[in-house]
């Protein structure tokens, strides 16, 4: 019975879909989040990861652990150790991004011209906590289709790679959240 109760309480809350996204003023029509893009939600992907039980840590603490120690990010290249909105840096492989927003429980980045996947992709990392269990929800959308997102093969490879990459991030945060 205890295991069944934990399973029920360990599931992420259904409210993620209604979480407002930070605004990006220069994203040509999609700055208010994916709902404003091309007449509706144009999700590239949306992945949920459990970070485990951390009863003494809040979602804000886990987000702060990442943004104050950005070297934890699995693809950080030329980025500062502590990131802030408007910071621009190259992730591994020379993929430029800009930090669009750092909220209480979320971080949002956007790809810039020269990124392998194209520019105008937004990736939001949202942290939440329910009954001591922490979750990471990674959502991605685009301002307009890119060469990669228009290609079935590249788009599928990008989504699969993102899932694996963010799985590594969630594993790292599951451990480092104890220090947060």
C-alpha positions as CSV (number, residue, x, y, z in Angstrom):
1,X,0.0,0.0,0.0
2,X,2.9,2.4,0.8
3,X,4.4,1.7,-2.7
4,X,1.1,2.5,-4.4
5,X,0.8,5.7,-2.4
6,X,4.3,6.8,-3.4
7,X,3.5,6.1,-7.1
8,X,0.4,8.2,-6.9
9,X,2.2,11.1,-5.2
10,X,5.4,10.7,-7.3
11,X,3.7,11.5,-10.5
12,X,4.2,15.1,-11.7
13,X,1.3,17.4,-11.3
14,X,-0.9,17.9,-14.4
15,X,-0.5,21.7,-14.2
16,X,2.6,21.9,-16.4
17,X,0.6,22.7,-19.5
18,X,-0.8,25.8,-18.0
19,X,2.5,27.2,-16.6
20,X,3.1,30.6,-18.2
21,X,6.3,30.9,-20.1
22,X,8.7,33.9,-19.7
23,X,8.5,36.4,-22.5
24,X,11.2,36.9,-25.1
25,X,10.7,40.3,-26.7
26,X,12.7,39.7,-29.8
27,X,11.4,36.4,-31.0
28,X,9.1,37.6,-33.8
29,X,5.6,36.5,-32.7
30,X,6.5,33.7,-30.3
31,X,7.9,35.8,-27.4
32,X,5.0,35.0,-25.2
33,X,5.6,31.3,-25.5
34,X,4.5,28.6,-27.9
35,X,0.8,29.4,-27.6
36,X,1.5,32.6,-29.6
37,X,3.5,30.9,-32.4
38,X,1.7,30.5,-35.7
39,X,-1.7,30.4,-34.1
40,X,-1.1,27.6,-31.6
41,X,1.3,25.4,-29.6
42,X,4.1,24.2,-31.8
43,X,6.0,22.0,-29.4
44,X,9.2,20.4,-30.7
45,X,9.3,18.2,-27.6
46,X,8.3,18.1,-24.0
47,X,10.0,15.7,-21.6
48,X,9.5,15.0,-17.9
49,X,12.2,13.7,-15.7
50,X,12.1,12.7,-12.0
51,X,14.9,14.1,-9.9
52,X,14.0,12.0,-6.9
53,X,13.0,12.7,-3.3
54,X,14.6,15.9,-1.8
55,X,12.3,16.8,1.1
56,X,14.4,19.7,2.3
57,X,15.0,21.4,-1.0
58,X,12.6,23.6,-3.0
59,X,12.2,23.8,-6.8
60,X,13.8,27.3,-6.6
61,X,16.9,25.8,-4.9
62,X,17.3,23.2,-7.7
63,X,17.0,25.9,-10.4
64,X,19.5,28.1,-8.6
65,X,21.9,25.1,-8.2
66,X,21.9,24.9,-12.1
67,X,22.1,28.6,-12.9
68,X,24.8,29.3,-10.2
69,X,26.9,26.3,-11.3
70,X,26.2,26.1,-15.0
71,X,29.2,23.8,-15.4
72,X,26.6,21.1,-14.3
73,X,24.9,21.6,-17.6
74,X,26.0,18.7,-19.8
75,X,26.8,20.7,-22.9
76,X,28.3,23.9,-21.4
77,X,31.2,25.1,-23.5
78,X,32.2,28.8,-23.3
79,X,29.5,29.7,-20.9
80,X,30.1,31.5,-17.5
81,X,29.9,29.5,-14.4
82,X,26.9,31.6,-13.2
83,X,24.4,32.5,-15.9
84,X,22.0,35.5,-16.1
85,X,19.4,36.7,-18.5
86,X,20.9,38.1,-21.8
87,X,24.2,36.1,-21.3
88,X,25.3,34.7,-24.7
89,X,27.7,31.8,-25.0
90,X,28.6,28.9,-27.1
91,X,27.7,25.4,-26.0
92,X,29.9,22.5,-27.0
93,X,30.5,22.3,-30.7
94,X,30.2,26.1,-31.1
95,X,26.5,26.3,-30.8
96,X,25.5,29.8,-29.7
97,X,22.7,30.4,-27.3
98,X,21.3,33.3,-25.3
99,X,19.8,33.0,-21.8
100,X,16.3,34.4,-22.3
101,X,15.0,34.2,-18.8
102,X,15.8,32.9,-15.3
103,X,12.7,32.7,-13.2
104,X,12.1,31.5,-9.7
105,X,11.7,27.9,-10.8
106,X,12.7,27.9,-14.5
107,X,15.5,28.7,-17.0
108,X,14.9,29.5,-20.6
109,X,17.5,29.6,-23.4
110,X,17.2,30.3,-27.2
111,X,19.4,29.2,-30.0
112,X,21.2,31.9,-32.0
113,X,22.3,32.1,-35.7
114,X,25.1,29.5,-36.2
115,X,23.5,26.9,-33.9
116,X,23.5,23.4,-35.5
117,X,19.7,23.2,-35.1
118,X,19.1,26.7,-36.4
119,X,18.2,29.9,-34.6
120,X,14.9,30.7,-32.9
121,X,14.5,27.5,-30.9
122,X,13.5,28.0,-27.3
123,X,14.2,25.5,-24.6
124,X,12.6,25.9,-21.1
125,X,13.8,24.0,-18.1
126,X,11.1,24.1,-15.4
127,X,11.5,22.7,-11.9
128,X,8.7,21.6,-9.6
129,X,8.2,19.8,-6.3
130,X,5.3,17.7,-5.1
131,X,5.4,16.0,-1.7
132,X,9.2,16.2,-1.6
133,X,9.6,14.7,-5.1
134,X,11.3,17.0,-7.6
135,X,10.7,17.0,-11.4
136,X,12.3,18.6,-14.4
137,X,10.2,19.4,-17.4
138,X,12.1,20.4,-20.6
139,X,10.0,22.0,-23.3
140,X,11.1,23.2,-26.7
141,X,9.4,25.2,-29.4
142,X,10.4,27.4,-32.3
143,X,9.7,30.8,-33.7
144,X,9.6,29.4,-37.2
145,X,10.7,26.1,-38.9
146,X,14.4,25.7,-39.4
147,X,16.3,23.5,-41.8
148,X,16.6,20.9,-39.1
149,X,13.0,20.9,-37.8
150,X,11.7,20.8,-41.4
151,X,13.7,17.6,-42.0
152,X,12.1,14.4,-40.7
153,X,15.5,12.8,-40.1
154,X,17.2,15.8,-38.4
155,X,14.1,16.6,-36.3
156,X,13.9,13.0,-35.1
157,X,17.6,12.8,-34.3
158,X,17.4,16.2,-32.5
159,X,14.5,15.1,-30.3
160,X,16.2,11.8,-29.5
161,X,19.5,13.6,-28.7
162,X,17.7,16.1,-26.6
163,X,15.9,13.4,-24.6
164,X,19.3,11.7,-23.9
165,X,21.0,15.0,-23.1
166,X,18.4,16.2,-20.7
167,X,18.3,12.7,-19.1
168,X,22.0,13.3,-18.2
169,X,21.1,16.7,-16.8
170,X,18.3,15.3,-14.7
171,X,20.7,12.6,-13.4
172,X,23.2,15.2,-12.4
173,X,20.6,17.4,-10.7
174,X,19.2,14.4,-8.9
175,X,22.6,14.1,-7.1
176,X,23.5,17.8,-6.8
177,X,20.0,18.8,-5.5
178,X,21.1,17.4,-2.1
179,X,23.7,20.2,-2.0
180,X,21.3,22.9,-3.1
